[in-house]
Amino acid sequence: MDYPTEVAQANRARAERAAAEARERVLTALRRAHAFAWLERTQLAEVAEHASLVRIARRRRIYAQGDPIAGLYVVAAGRVRVVRAAGESRALTVAYRGPGDVIGEIAITQRPVHEDTATATDPVEVVQLPMRQMQEMLSRHSELGKRLLQLMVERRLDTERRIESLLSRAVESRVAEFLLDSAQRHGIPDSRGVLIGVKYTHQEIADYVGSTRETVTLTLGELRRRELLLFDHRRIVVRDVEALERMVRTRT
């Protein structure tokens, strides 16, 4: 066998391994997503056959508010920040999404453009499901439509709760709520309390609670002074969950 042939075969073998690994990552992401986890193995394989695994660099957009909708996305790895513009100069962080979370779910309503912006806060992998395939799946599987509709309703209710919180609660209460939600989603049991496994910057927290970075920094410092939390290499350890819950119930 001559050298060029050996190189071609080696390249082909590497490409096949990479394709197989990407396909397995797609299947893993779909199994973690509530909307798709109920599908049988052959059905999941069918979905994966038409899906693509897309790698997004940190701080790059997956899609932007006003972009034409190309399909639905499932986060396979990393963390995504979903933001909605509020006027010309302000934006509200709607949510952070992680592995197994669906983003761009408005696609199932057949609206032409996205109503928010999804940005990679870490290097991210997303599974992109083309719109045509999603429409075919929805026509054949009513359960998929039900689950995606349930997801949209839950997120709508969560958004309404967020708005109520922004209007009626003090910054300290909103920060406490953010910490509790993060501890529930990403909490790791720790001898000191609950370690939030995801690193959030003060600016990210401020954008989420509708405040400024300076105010959030002061609020977190006060909570640490009162020994309700501590910092561990840019991660937060919640030491007193009950005290934070009382703050959430306090509206002024």
TAHUDA-V812674 format. One record per backbone hydrogen bond with DSSP energy under -0.5 kcal/mol. CO is the residue of the C=O (numbers start at 1). NH is the residue of the N-H. E is the energy in kcal/mol with one decimal. If there is no record, write none. Layout:
<<CO,NH,E> <CO,NH,E>>
//
This chain:
<<2,6,-1.9> <3,7,-2.5> <4,8,-2.3> <5,9,-2.5> <6,10,-2.5> <7,11,-2.7> <8,12,-2.2> <9,13,-2.5> <10,14,-2.3> <11,15,-2.3> <12,16,-2.2> <13,17,-2.2> <14,18,-2.6> <15,19,-2.3> <16,20,-2.3> <17,21,-2.5> <18,22,-2.4> <19,23,-2.4> <20,24,-2.0> <21,25,-2.0> <22,26,-2.1> <23,27,-2.3> <24,28,-2.4> <25,29,-2.2> <26,30,-2.3> <27,31,-2.4> <28,32,-1.4> <29,33,-0.9> <30,33,-0.6> <33,36,-1.3> <33,37,-2.4> <34,38,-0.5> <36,39,-1.8> <40,44,-2.8> <41,45,-2.3> <42,46,-1.7> <43,47,-2.1> <44,48,-2.8> <45,49,-1.7> <46,50,-0.8> <47,50,-0.9> <47,51,-0.9> <52,54,-0.6> <52,128,-3.0> <54,126,-2.7> <56,124,-2.7> <57,60,-2.0> <60,120,-2.6> <63,118,-2.1> <64,67,-2.6> <67,114,-2.4> <70,131,-1.8> <72,129,-3.4> <73,103,-2.5> <74,127,-3.3> <75,100,-3.3> <77,125,-2.1> <79,121,-2.3> <79,122,-1.1> <80,82,-0.5> <80,97,-3.0> <81,83,-0.6> <81,119,-2.6> <82,94,-2.5> <82,95,-1.4> <83,117,-3.3> <84,92,-2.9> <90,86,-3.4> <92,84,-2.6> <92,94,-0.7> <95,82,-2.9> <97,80,-3.0> <98,101,-2.4> <101,75,-2.8> <103,73,-2.1> <104,107,-1.9> <105,108,-1.8> <106,109,-1.8> <106,111,-0.8> <107,110,-1.6> <112,69,-2.2> <114,66,-2.5> <117,83,-3.0> <117,119,-0.5> <118,62,-3.2> <118,63,-1.2> <119,81,-3.1> <119,121,-0.6> <120,59,-3.8> <124,56,-3.4> <125,76,-3.0> <125,77,-1.8> <126,54,-3.2> <126,128,-0.6> <127,74,-1.9> <127,129,-0.6> <128,52,-1.7> <128,130,-0.6> <129,72,-2.2> <130,134,-2.2> <131,135,-2.4> <132,136,-1.8> <133,137,-2.6> <134,138,-2.6> <135,139,-1.7> <136,140,-1.2> <137,141,-2.2> <141,144,-0.6> <141,145,-1.2> <142,146,-2.3> <143,147,-2.4> <144,148,-2.3> <145,149,-2.4> <146,150,-2.5> <147,151,-2.3> <148,152,-2.2> <149,153,-2.4> <150,154,-2.6> <151,155,-2.2> <152,156,-2.2> <153,157,-2.6> <154,158,-2.2> <155,159,-2.3> <156,160,-2.2> <157,161,-2.2> <158,162,-2.2> <159,163,-2.5> <160,164,-2.3> <161,165,-2.3> <162,166,-2.5> <163,167,-1.9> <164,168,-1.8> <165,169,-2.2> <170,174,-2.0> <171,175,-2.8> <172,176,-2.2> <173,177,-2.1> <174,178,-2.2> <175,179,-2.5> <176,180,-2.3> <177,181,-2.6> <178,182,-2.6> <179,183,-2.4> <180,184,-2.1> <181,185,-2.2> <182,186,-3.2> <183,187,-1.4> <186,197,-2.4> <188,195,-2.8> <190,193,-1.5> <193,190,-2.3> <193,195,-0.5> <194,196,-0.5> <194,238,-3.0> <195,188,-2.2> <195,197,-0.7> <198,200,-0.6> <201,205,-2.0> <202,206,-2.4> <203,207,-2.5> <204,208,-1.5> <205,209,-2.4> <206,210,-1.0> <206,211,-2.4> <207,93,-1.4> <212,216,-2.3> <213,217,-2.6> <214,218,-2.1> <215,219,-2.4> <216,220,-2.9> <217,221,-2.1> <218,222,-2.1> <219,223,-2.3> <220,224,-2.2> <221,225,-2.3> <222,226,-1.9> <223,228,-2.7> <223,229,-0.8> <224,227,-1.9> <228,239,-2.4> <228,240,-1.5> <230,237,-3.1> <232,235,-1.3> <234,200,-0.5> <235,232,-3.5> <236,196,-3.1> <236,238,-0.6> <237,230,-1.8> <237,239,-0.6> <238,194,-2.4> <240,244,-1.6> <241,245,-2.3> <242,246,-1.9> <243,247,-1.6> <244,248,-1.9> <245,249,-1.5> <246,250,-0.7> <247,250,-0.7> <249,251,-0.5>>
//
